[in-house]
Amino acid sequence: MFSFLEKANLAVTLANEKDDIVAHASFFDHPYGGLVDQAQWEPFLQEHFSAEKCTPMNTLFLHLFVAQPGFTTASIKEIMKYENLGNFAIRLPVLSLSPYTDSTDAGLSGFYRVEDHDDIMRLFTKQPKLPSVFKQPYFLVQLIEDQTENNHTAVCQVDGVIVGFISVTAHVDVKRLQDNFDLSEFSDLQQQTEVKHDEAATQSDKAEESQTSSSEHVTKLSVSIQFWICSFFHLFSPDIHLCVPQDREFCIITVPHLFREFPLLQNFIRVPPRTHFSSFPQELYVFHRHGLRSVEVRRAVASDRPAVSDLVKDLRLNQSLLQDLDRSQVSISTHDNRSVVSSVFLSPELNLIVNCAHLPQDVEYICARYNIENYIYFSEHCYEEHARLLHFVLNALFQHFTKHVFKEVLRLAHISCLYHRTYPPELSQEVGPLHRDPVPVHPRRQIIYPLEELGTNAPSSLISRKLTMEPKVTVNVRIVVVGASDTGLSFLEVLSCFYFFYFYFFYHGYSSRDLALVPLRSHISVITGKMVGLCRKSKRILVSNGKRVPYDFLVLCTGLQYQVPSPTGDVGQSVPNLQLQAQWTHRTYTGPIPSNLFTLNDLHDCRAAQRWMCANFVELQDNAVVYGSSVDVYTTVEALLSLGVRGSRIHLVLLPSKPGVSCFSDPSVDKAVTAALKTAEVHVHRNCLLAQMNDGEHPDPLRMVSFTTDAELLRLQCGVFINLSTKGVDHDAFRSITKSHLVFDYRLVINSSFHTYDEAILGAGPLTKFSRRYYSDEWTHANFNSREVGQALAVEMLPMFDPTLKPADETADTDRLIPIYKDAKIQGGRLPGGLNYLHVTKPSPNISDPPVQHVQDSVMKTGRAEMGNYFCLRLNPYHQVETLTCLSLKPLPVSNYLCLYRKHKLLLSQLSTHYNDGLIPDLYRKDEDSLSTQGKNEHKT
């Protein structure tokens, strides 16, 4: 029974209003029970029954049907109304070929009549978010009057009741479509505009004739669906043959971005915009007459090689594909079809080539490293039923057949799961547009084992049988995410792996490792640049390259960046530095930025600084000044030492701080780092504030910097100045936000559901703060884990687009509360002396002060920070791990140690008891053993 549910192509469950299950049906694409090989059922059926019209494209087999007593007939009728069964003839397992017929007669009833006006208007009034043209008076009457041989309207009826309306015209502005959309895959449409352009360039005495012939040429090739609307309870699609008249090649439809995709569009091809900056207000869908063909997918034979070679001659990996084709033929000649290692399938009608390879030896690897069981029950699939997709080539005109192609490949190859590796690009095979059908699979959290001690005992996308008929709806909402931050990345990761949105993401500073975890190539258009302007009225943002990007929803998560410091200018001040710092924190530097001053905010900035210093600084004798007060300044000093810069050339200048406050919450770590700096001969200057650059002269290039201290003035010769002083909102982002009149109070003001004053603009991450009406100024998103905040933002936005999710009730009580997140705040890096540092703690209201420690807290420490083997665990009064600090000369398995956070001591193998008994001299070794056991148990579970 469980196998029926897992391996069925389609399983439909019927429930009543109380969510009680009253019926279930499971459908397969082949007969069940070993009656015939699943790849050979067509000739068997035609030999023994009158089944000439039964093909894999229109036939499903009912393998299981159960229903409550007395509800059998009614449940069958309800199940057959499921939209994915609309184009299939259902065959029973006993091979009775009597097709099921519904008592309802649905279809196009002909031309629109005046007496249908009131019934059609009722359909329009029930539809939300309709374009403004539908609200114009008498627009339906106008459609009737405009009916000609090139303009038609029709209604859809079920049992004599009008449930749908369609309007079609032959007048298509192809030139405008070509200006806004990439029609390179539709050569006939491009030829229309080219013919018109060539004819317009002829002599003037033939201009009128050429324009007339060009106009006729356009109307003879294309037809456009102006309006299509249907009842919510009859979301069926009319026969696509009726939408493409006999004398037309293309059927075109445009829909607003916020308009929900309806069943008719499942047969159409979404055409991408020509550029990311297109201002065209609608999405374009195209259907070609060739899409009406009947298709057949079969196993490739040796005689197909010349045709395949001609088809793929312009592809990048054509030789690899042909070599795989040759290997598959050798495999077929030496094995039976069920044990073939590599298989190639093709369809001449579709210009289709599919190559897949069985991978039984890699199945355990995939299961251990990816969350496959989010979509399938892995134990129900044999090792031989898993395969990897190597090549997929399909003519763009037939993209709507992709699901059918996958269904046939799984059947003919006797497999149930097909995987495709989407990263890295240089290792990917030639694969066409697969973003709609395979589902992205998240990588599984890995336990890092000490392999040198254990020895030998120490994404993938997926398509399966049941996923081939799972309904998917493309949401053409233009969501623009601004900010290369952990918040933005986790937001994209959630939405792109569950729903079919289209994003514009402004990328600047992520590593390839981070981007590999998000299916950017499938769902997201990545734009490198900065937001320098925002127009809320036209819903566009201005990018630093001068382009304008339209949006439907804008997500601002730029975070905070280190800002170029503004010198105080007063070298003789008598005010204490700590007080003076508070006055100058929000001052903006407006002068020229020196070429040897580097402000490091992301990986891109770090690499640029490294290249410059290797070329202009490392081999010289000038000093490097590192200015700031966070952990980043210490990791920067270690990076300079690793580049070969002597410690005596490095000056670490620390900002003023409160007495006893350090960026290291653990005093032992602070002492160890201070000792390492002293050993490396790095000069450390504390409680300093930048006063002047180049003694007040022109700052470029920067040769001298002056700092005020609590004692005398500090003047340092400078060859390179690395700034990590004060974080704030990026100046371009600040100007864009304030000039668009969004509420800004040192940070972008949002409510508890991430919304700004504008409902189409949301904010998250350290860029934001909660409105003062919550009376919680001490809490902002900066106090929490940014990745958790990004995930919460995605969950908040999903109900806006998914009709199956109900938005949360925004009552007065809940709106007065701010969300509190629980994931740990993580800090770490490589410190001077080669020390690897990790600090994990709970969110706290004031991130600049150390967390409050209770008397009831218990602490477990082993090792010494100076020796590079320090490990400290702090348990709260509820005996949960609340703080973790590691300082080690060896690389740290960070993902392992993060598992300890918020774990109760009873889940740590009596760690606290053994420590108190003096049985644990080294927490590193104990945690490695505990986590190894935990990892094994987790994978078994």
FENNORRA-V554000 format. One record per residue. N is the residue number from 0. PHI is phi as a letter, one per 40 degrees, with the letter a starting at -180 (none if undefined). PSI is psi as a letter, one per 30 degrees, with the letter a starting at -180 (NA if undefined). NEAR is the number of other ideal C-beta (glycine too) atoms within 12 Angstrom. Layout:
BEGIN
n = (N;N)
phi = (PHI;PHI)
psi = (PSI;PSI)
near = (NEAR;NEAR)
END
This chain:
BEGIN
n = (0;1;2;3;4;5;6;7;8;9;10;11;12;13;14;15;16;17;18;19;20;21;22;23;24;25;26;27;28;29;30;31;32;33;34;35;36;37;38;39;40;41;42;43;44;45;46;47;48;49;50;51;52;53;54;55;56;57;58;59;60;61;62;63;64;65;66;67;68;69;70;71;72;73;74;75;76;77;78;79;80;81;82;83;84;85;86;87;88;89;90;91;92;93;94;95;96;97;98;99;100;101;102;103;104;105;106;107;108;109;110;111;112;113;114;115;116;117;118;119;120;121;122;123;124;125;126;127;128;129;130;131;132;133;134;135;136;137;138;139;140;141;142;143;144;145;146;147;148;149;150;151;152;153;154;155;156;157;158;159;160;161;162;163;164;165;166;167;168;169;170;171;172;173;174;175;176;177;178;179;180;181;182;183;184;185;186;187;188;189;190;191;192;193;194;195;196;197;198;199;200;201;202;203;204;205;206;207;208;209;210;211;212;213;214;215;216;217;218;219;220;221;222;223;224;225;226;227;228;229;230;231;232;233;234;235;236;237;238;239;240;241;242;243;244;245;246;247;248;249;250;251;252;253;254;255;256;257;258;259;260;261;262;263;264;265;266;267;268;269;270;271;272;273;274;275;276;277;278;279;280;281;282;283;284;285;286;287;288;289;290;291;292;293;294;295;296;297;298;299;300;301;302;303;304;305;306;307;308;309;310;311;312;313;314;315;316;317;318;319;320;321;322;323;324;325;326;327;328;329;330;331;332;333;334;335;336;337;338;339;340;341;342;343;344;345;346;347;348;349;350;351;352;353;354;355;356;357;358;359;360;361;362;363;364;365;366;367;368;369;370;371;372;373;374;375;376;377;378;379;380;381;382;383;384;385;386;387;388;389;390;391;392;393;394;395;396;397;398;399;400;401;402;403;404;405;406;407;408;409;410;411;412;413;414;415;416;417;418;419;420;421;422;423;424;425;426;427;428;429;430;431;432;433;434;435;436;437;438;439;440;441;442;443;444;445;446;447;448;449;450;451;452;453;454;455;456;457;458;459;460;461;462;463;464;465;466;467;468;469;470;471;472;473;474;475;476;477;478;479;480;481;482;483;484;485;486;487;488;489;490;491;492;493;494;495;496;497;498;499;500;501;502;503;504;505;506;507;508;509;510;511;512;513;514;515;516;517;518;519;520;521;522;523;524;525;526;527;528;529;530;531;532;533;534;535;536;537;538;539;540;541;542;543;544;545;546;547;548;549;550;551;552;553;554;555;556;557;558;559;560;561;562;563;564;565;566;567;568;569;570;571;572;573;574;575;576;577;578;579;580;581;582;583;584;585;586;587;588;589;590;591;592;593;594;595;596;597;598;599;600;601;602;603;604;605;606;607;608;609;610;611;612;613;614;615;616;617;618;619;620;621;622;623;624;625;626;627;628;629;630;631;632;633;634;635;636;637;638;639;640;641;642;643;644;645;646;647;648;649;650;651;652;653;654;655;656;657;658;659;660;661;662;663;664;665;666;667;668;669;670;671;672;673;674;675;676;677;678;679;680;681;682;683;684;685;686;687;688;689;690;691;692;693;694;695;696;697;698;699;700;701;702;703;704;705;706;707;708;709;710;711;712;713;714;715;716;717;718;719;720;721;722;723;724;725;726;727;728;729;730;731;732;733;734;735;736;737;738;739;740;741;742;743;744;745;746;747;748;749;750;751;752;753;754;755;756;757;758;759;760;761;762;763;764;765;766;767;768;769;770;771;772;773;774;775;776;777;778;779;780;781;782;783;784;785;786;787;788;789;790;791;792;793;794;795;796;797;798;799;800;801;802;803;804;805;806;807;808;809;810;811;812;813;814;815;816;817;818;819;820;821;822;823;824;825;826;827;828;829;830;831;832;833;834;835;836;837;838;839;840;841;842;843;844;845;846;847;848;849;850;851;852;853;854;855;856;857;858;859;860;861;862;863;864;865;866;867;868;869;870;871;872;873;874;875;876;877;878;879;880;881;882;883;884;885;886;887;888;889;890;891;892;893;894;895;896;897;898;899;900;901;902;903;904;905;906;907;908;909;910;911;912;913;914;915;916;917;918;919;920;921;922;923;924;925;926;927;928;929;930;931;932;933;934;935;936;937;938;939;940)
phi = (none;c;c;d;c;c;b;c;c;a;b;b;b;b;b;c;c;c;g;c;c;b;a;a;a;b;b;b;c;a;c;b;g;g;c;a;d;c;c;b;c;c;c;c;c;c;c;b;a;c;b;c;c;c;b;d;c;b;b;b;b;c;c;a;a;b;a;c;d;g;b;c;c;c;c;c;c;c;c;c;c;d;c;c;b;c;b;b;c;c;b;c;c;c;g;c;c;c;c;c;b;c;c;c;b;b;i;c;c;h;c;c;b;c;c;c;d;c;c;c;c;c;c;c;c;c;c;c;f;c;d;c;c;c;c;c;c;g;c;c;c;c;c;c;c;c;c;b;c;b;b;b;b;a;b;b;b;b;f;g;b;c;b;a;a;a;b;b;b;c;c;b;c;c;c;c;c;c;c;b;b;c;c;c;c;b;c;c;c;c;c;c;c;c;c;c;c;c;c;c;c;c;c;c;c;b;c;c;c;c;c;c;c;c;c;c;c;c;c;c;b;b;b;b;c;c;b;a;a;a;c;c;c;b;c;c;b;c;d;c;c;c;c;b;d;c;c;b;b;b;b;b;a;b;b;c;c;c;c;c;c;b;d;d;c;c;c;c;b;c;c;c;c;c;b;c;b;c;b;c;c;b;c;b;b;b;b;b;d;c;c;c;c;c;b;b;b;b;c;c;b;c;c;c;d;d;c;c;c;c;c;b;c;c;c;c;b;c;c;c;c;c;c;c;c;c;c;c;c;c;c;c;c;b;b;c;c;c;b;c;c;b;b;b;b;a;a;d;c;b;f;b;b;b;b;b;b;c;b;c;c;b;c;c;c;c;c;c;b;b;c;c;c;c;b;b;c;c;c;c;b;c;d;c;c;b;a;b;c;c;b;a;b;a;c;c;c;b;c;c;c;d;c;c;c;c;d;c;c;c;c;c;c;f;b;b;b;b;b;b;c;b;a;c;c;c;b;c;c;c;b;c;c;b;c;c;c;c;b;c;b;c;c;c;c;b;c;c;c;c;c;c;c;c;g;c;c;c;none;b;b;b;b;b;d;c;c;c;b;c;c;b;b;c;b;c;c;c;b;b;b;b;h;c;b;c;c;c;c;c;c;c;c;c;c;c;c;b;b;b;c;b;b;b;b;c;b;a;h;c;c;c;c;c;c;c;c;b;c;c;c;c;b;b;c;c;b;c;i;b;c;b;a;a;b;c;c;c;f;b;b;c;c;c;c;g;c;b;b;c;a;b;b;b;b;b;a;c;g;b;b;c;b;c;c;b;c;c;g;b;c;b;c;b;c;d;d;c;c;c;c;c;c;b;c;c;c;b;c;b;c;c;c;c;c;b;b;b;b;c;b;a;c;c;c;c;c;c;c;c;c;c;c;c;c;b;b;d;c;c;b;c;c;b;b;b;b;i;a;c;c;c;c;c;c;c;c;c;c;c;c;c;c;h;c;c;c;c;c;b;b;c;b;c;c;c;a;c;d;g;b;b;c;c;c;c;d;c;c;d;c;c;c;c;c;c;c;c;c;c;g;c;c;b;b;b;f;b;b;c;b;a;b;f;f;g;c;d;c;b;c;c;b;a;b;b;b;c;b;c;b;c;c;b;b;b;c;b;c;a;b;b;b;b;c;b;c;a;c;d;c;c;c;c;c;c;c;c;c;c;g;c;c;b;b;g;a;c;c;b;c;c;b;g;c;c;c;c;c;c;b;b;b;a;g;c;c;b;a;c;d;c;c;c;f;b;c;c;b;b;c;c;c;b;c;c;c;c;c;c;c;c;c;c;c;c;c;d;c;c;b;c;c;c;b;c;c;c;c;c;c;c;c;c;c;c;b;c;c;b;b;b;c;c;c;b;b;a;i;c;c;d;g;g;c;c;b;a;b;b;a;c;c;b;c;b;c;c;c;c;c;c;b;c;c;c;c;b;b;b;b;b;g;b;c;c;c;g;b;c;a;b;b;b;b;c;c;c;g;b;c;b;b;b;b;b;a;a;c;c;d;c;c;d;c;c;c;c;c;c;c;g;c;c;c;c;c;b;f;f;c;c;c;c;c;c;c;g;c;b;c;a;c;c;c;c;c;c;c;c;c;c;c;c;c;c;c;c;c;c;c)
psi = (e;e;e;e;e;e;g;k;e;k;k;k;k;k;l;a;f;g;g;k;k;f;l;k;k;k;k;l;g;l;l;l;g;g;e;l;k;f;f;g;f;e;e;e;e;f;e;f;l;i;h;f;f;k;l;f;f;g;k;l;k;j;f;k;k;k;l;k;k;g;g;e;e;e;e;e;e;e;e;f;f;k;e;f;g;e;g;k;k;k;k;l;f;g;h;k;g;j;k;k;k;k;f;k;j;k;a;k;g;a;l;k;l;e;f;f;e;e;e;e;e;e;e;e;f;f;k;l;h;k;l;f;f;f;f;k;k;g;f;e;e;e;e;e;f;g;k;a;f;g;j;l;l;l;l;k;k;j;h;f;k;k;f;l;k;k;k;k;l;f;j;k;i;e;e;e;e;e;f;f;l;j;g;f;f;i;e;e;e;e;f;e;e;e;e;e;e;e;e;f;g;a;l;f;f;g;e;e;e;e;e;e;e;e;e;e;e;e;f;f;f;l;k;k;j;e;k;k;k;l;k;e;g;i;h;l;k;l;k;f;e;f;f;j;l;e;g;l;e;k;k;k;k;k;k;l;e;g;k;k;k;l;e;e;f;f;f;l;k;k;k;l;l;e;l;f;g;k;g;k;g;l;k;k;k;k;k;k;e;f;f;f;l;k;l;k;k;l;k;k;l;e;f;f;e;e;e;e;e;e;e;g;f;g;l;e;h;e;e;e;e;e;e;e;e;e;e;e;e;e;e;e;f;f;l;l;f;f;g;k;e;k;k;k;k;l;j;e;e;f;h;k;k;k;k;l;k;k;h;f;f;g;e;e;e;e;e;f;f;k;i;e;g;f;f;l;j;e;f;f;k;l;e;f;g;k;l;k;j;e;k;j;k;k;k;f;f;g;f;f;g;e;e;e;e;e;e;e;e;e;e;e;f;h;l;f;k;k;l;k;k;f;k;l;e;f;f;k;l;j;k;a;j;g;f;e;e;k;k;k;k;k;k;k;k;k;k;j;k;i;f;f;e;f;b;f;g;NA;a;l;l;k;k;l;e;f;f;f;g;k;k;k;k;k;j;h;k;j;j;j;j;j;k;i;l;e;e;e;e;e;e;e;e;e;e;f;f;f;l;i;l;k;l;k;k;j;k;j;g;l;l;f;e;e;f;f;f;k;i;e;f;e;f;k;j;k;k;k;a;k;k;f;l;k;j;e;e;f;h;l;k;k;l;f;g;f;l;k;j;l;l;e;k;k;j;j;h;f;a;k;l;k;k;k;k;j;k;e;f;j;f;g;l;g;k;k;e;e;e;e;e;e;f;g;e;g;k;k;k;f;a;k;k;k;f;g;k;k;j;j;f;a;e;e;e;e;e;e;e;e;e;e;e;e;f;f;e;e;f;a;g;l;l;k;k;k;k;a;g;l;f;e;e;e;e;e;e;e;e;e;e;f;f;g;k;k;e;f;f;k;j;j;j;k;l;k;l;l;k;f;k;l;f;j;f;k;e;e;e;e;e;e;e;e;e;e;e;e;e;f;h;k;k;k;k;l;h;k;k;k;e;l;k;h;h;f;a;k;f;k;l;j;f;k;k;k;k;k;l;f;c;l;k;k;k;k;k;k;e;k;j;j;k;h;d;k;k;a;k;k;e;e;e;e;e;e;e;e;f;g;h;k;k;k;i;f;l;k;k;l;a;f;g;f;k;a;f;k;f;f;k;l;l;l;a;f;f;l;l;l;k;f;f;f;h;h;f;f;k;l;f;f;f;l;k;e;e;e;e;e;e;e;e;e;e;e;f;e;f;f;f;j;f;f;k;k;l;k;j;i;l;e;e;f;f;g;k;k;k;k;l;f;l;l;k;k;k;a;a;j;l;k;g;g;k;k;k;k;k;k;l;l;k;l;e;j;f;f;l;l;k;k;k;l;e;f;k;k;k;k;k;l;a;k;e;f;f;h;h;k;k;k;k;k;k;l;f;g;h;k;j;f;k;k;k;k;j;k;f;l;k;k;i;e;e;e;f;f;f;f;k;g;k;l;f;f;g;h;h;h;e;e;e;e;e;f;g;g;f;j;f;j;f;e;e;e;e;e;e;e;e;e;e;e;e;e;e;e;e;e;NA)
near = (14;14;23;27;25;28;36;37;42;37;35;37;24;28;17;15;7;7;9;12;18;25;30;29;38;33;39;40;42;37;32;27;16;10;19;22;18;33;29;22;33;32;16;19;27;19;14;16;23;13;25;14;17;29;25;37;27;22;36;44;38;37;32;29;29;25;23;18;11;10;22;19;17;19;27;28;21;25;36;33;24;30;26;31;30;31;27;31;27;37;33;25;25;15;26;17;21;14;20;24;13;21;14;21;15;31;26;31;27;16;21;33;20;17;12;29;23;15;27;38;22;19;30;28;15;18;25;15;19;22;22;10;17;28;15;14;10;14;25;33;19;20;31;25;14;20;23;16;15;24;27;31;36;34;38;39;28;25;15;15;22;33;32;39;40;40;35;36;30;33;24;36;25;38;23;23;33;33;19;25;32;24;34;15;25;35;19;27;40;23;23;33;29;21;26;28;18;17;24;22;15;18;11;11;8;16;16;15;16;22;21;16;21;29;26;21;26;37;28;25;34;41;36;40;41;34;36;37;39;33;26;18;17;27;30;33;33;35;19;29;20;29;37;32;27;12;16;32;32;42;42;43;38;33;34;25;34;25;30;28;34;33;28;32;35;33;36;36;37;35;36;27;30;19;21;31;25;29;22;27;24;28;34;40;36;44;40;37;25;26;33;25;23;18;31;22;38;29;32;40;19;17;12;26;23;15;21;36;20;16;28;35;16;12;24;17;25;22;18;22;34;30;23;36;38;23;24;38;27;17;26;24;14;14;17;13;25;21;16;31;29;33;42;43;45;38;36;23;23;35;29;39;45;50;43;40;30;34;28;21;14;21;28;16;20;33;28;22;22;33;25;32;23;22;29;33;19;28;16;23;33;20;21;20;31;36;39;38;44;36;41;43;40;38;32;31;36;34;37;36;41;40;36;41;42;44;42;39;45;42;39;36;42;30;40;41;49;46;41;40;33;36;25;14;17;10;14;26;32;28;37;33;27;35;34;35;39;38;39;43;35;28;26;24;22;22;31;24;24;23;14;12;15;16;9;8;10;16;33;37;38;43;43;39;42;36;35;38;33;28;27;26;25;32;34;34;37;37;44;43;51;48;47;36;42;36;41;48;42;37;44;48;34;33;38;39;37;28;36;32;40;35;43;40;41;43;33;31;28;29;17;16;13;24;29;25;31;36;39;32;25;33;37;34;29;27;29;19;28;33;44;26;27;39;25;22;10;17;27;29;43;29;30;22;19;12;24;27;39;33;39;33;38;44;48;48;45;43;37;31;33;33;32;34;43;28;36;30;22;21;24;13;24;11;19;18;34;24;19;29;32;18;18;30;22;19;23;19;27;12;22;16;23;31;20;32;39;38;34;37;30;26;20;21;25;27;17;21;34;26;16;26;32;20;15;19;32;26;15;19;13;27;33;45;48;48;44;36;36;29;30;35;40;41;32;43;43;31;32;40;32;22;26;18;34;22;28;18;32;42;37;43;42;39;39;32;25;19;10;11;22;28;30;35;33;33;20;31;41;32;21;35;40;28;24;33;33;19;17;29;19;36;26;29;36;27;26;39;45;45;35;31;38;26;21;17;17;16;30;16;24;38;27;30;43;35;41;36;27;24;13;14;25;31;26;35;23;37;33;40;46;45;42;39;40;32;31;30;35;36;24;28;41;29;20;33;38;21;19;30;16;32;25;27;21;22;35;45;31;40;32;31;28;38;31;34;21;26;19;33;39;41;48;52;46;36;43;46;32;36;29;18;18;22;12;21;19;20;26;38;42;35;35;37;31;37;32;29;45;39;33;33;45;40;27;31;38;27;18;31;32;22;19;12;16;11;17;18;11;17;10;10;9;16;19;16;19;31;30;24;29;18;25;34;33;30;28;31;32;30;44;38;33;24;45;32;44;40;39;37;36;33;31;24;19;17;27;21;19;25;26;19;21;15;9;14;23;26;26;35;27;30;29;21;33;22;20;30;26;39;43;39;39;34;33;26;15;17;24;26;36;36;39;43;42;43;45;37;24;26;21;34;27;28;21;31;36;31;28;39;33;25;29;19;28;15;22;32;24;18;31;28;17;21;27;15;12;10;18;27;17;23;35;34;21;27;37;30;25;29;34;27;21;24;28;18;14;17;21;11;8)
END
